[in-house]
Amino acid sequence: MTWAVEYRSFNPTLDLIRHLKNEMDQLVEKSPYSSFIKLVLTREDGKFYGQLQINSPNRKFETSAKSKTLPEVAGQLLGEINMQLKEWKYLRAV
């Protein structure tokens, strides 16, 4: 499983890079086998936009968010994608 983070129109801090690396590593553990995870963060017109996708051979998970702050965008993206993964795991077990 692999992942990538793309930053558009801003330069991330080292703390942000470390934080997102930890979050992405956690997503890898929760995601279907052979998944590719991509996070795109963009700054435009004073706002931050984010898109998070997990692509696996059998399923695609995706979400997007926008806010004035980057932590809010990251929190929204991770919260939604984690809910989708929990639902997927529940439905697999039923």
Order of alpha helices (4+ residues) and beta strands (2+ residues): beta-alpha-beta-beta-beta-alpha
